[in-house]
Amino acid sequence: MTKIDGKIEELLAKHPNLTKLEAIKIVAEKNERKKKKRVEKTDRSNAKKLRNEANRPERDGVDS
C-alpha cells in the first residue's frame, strides 16, 4: 500500500460516509494545495536572497 492509499484509507475510516472517489479527490486536492504553497514559499525565499545579494556591498579584497 502506498502512502497515498494509506491517507485515503485513514480518511475513509474517519469519515465512513465518504465514497472512495470522494476521498481520492480530497487527498489529491490537498496535495495540490501543499505543492502550490511550497512553490510560493520557495519563490519568496529566492526573491529575498536576490534582494539581499543586490543590497550587499561589494568587497574589493579589503580585509577588515
C-alpha positions as CSV (number, residue, x, y, z in Angstrom):
1,M,0.0,0.0,0.0
2,T,1.4,3.4,-1.0
3,K,1.4,6.4,1.2
4,I,-1.5,8.0,-0.7
5,D,-3.5,4.8,-0.3
6,G,-2.9,4.9,3.4
7,K,-4.1,8.5,3.6
8,I,-7.2,7.6,1.7
9,E,-7.9,4.7,4.0
10,E,-7.4,6.9,7.0
11,L,-9.9,9.5,5.6
12,L,-12.4,6.8,4.9
13,A,-12.0,5.4,8.4
14,K,-12.5,8.8,9.9
15,H,-15.5,9.7,7.6
16,P,-17.3,6.5,6.6
17,N,-20.0,8.4,4.7
18,L,-17.4,9.4,2.0
19,T,-17.0,7.3,-1.1
20,K,-13.6,6.2,-2.2
21,L,-13.7,8.5,-5.2
22,E,-14.5,11.5,-2.9
23,A,-11.7,10.6,-0.6
24,I,-9.2,10.3,-3.5
25,K,-10.4,13.7,-4.8
26,I,-9.9,15.3,-1.3
27,V,-6.4,13.9,-0.9
28,A,-5.4,14.9,-4.5
29,E,-6.7,18.5,-3.9
30,K,-4.8,18.7,-0.6
31,N,-1.6,17.6,-2.3
32,E,-2.0,20.2,-5.0
33,R,-2.5,22.9,-2.3
34,K,0.6,21.8,-0.5
35,K,2.6,21.8,-3.7
36,K,1.4,25.3,-4.6
37,K,2.3,26.5,-1.1
38,R,5.8,25.0,-1.3
39,V,6.4,26.7,-4.6
40,E,5.2,30.1,-3.3
41,K,7.5,29.7,-0.3
42,T,10.5,28.8,-2.5
43,D,9.8,31.8,-4.7
44,R,9.6,34.2,-1.7
45,S,12.9,32.7,-0.4
46,N,14.6,33.1,-3.7
47,A,13.4,36.7,-4.1
48,K,14.6,37.5,-0.7
49,K,18.1,36.0,-1.4
50,L,18.3,38.0,-4.6
51,R,17.3,41.2,-2.9
52,N,19.9,40.6,-0.1
53,E,22.6,40.0,-2.7
54,A,21.7,43.2,-4.5
55,N,21.9,45.2,-1.3
56,R,25.2,43.7,-0.2
57,P,28.2,46.0,-0.8
58,E,30.9,44.6,-3.0
59,R,34.2,43.8,-1.3
60,D,37.3,44.7,-3.3
61,G,39.6,42.4,-1.4
62,V,39.9,44.7,1.5
63,D,40.1,42.7,4.8
64,S,38.7,44.3,7.9
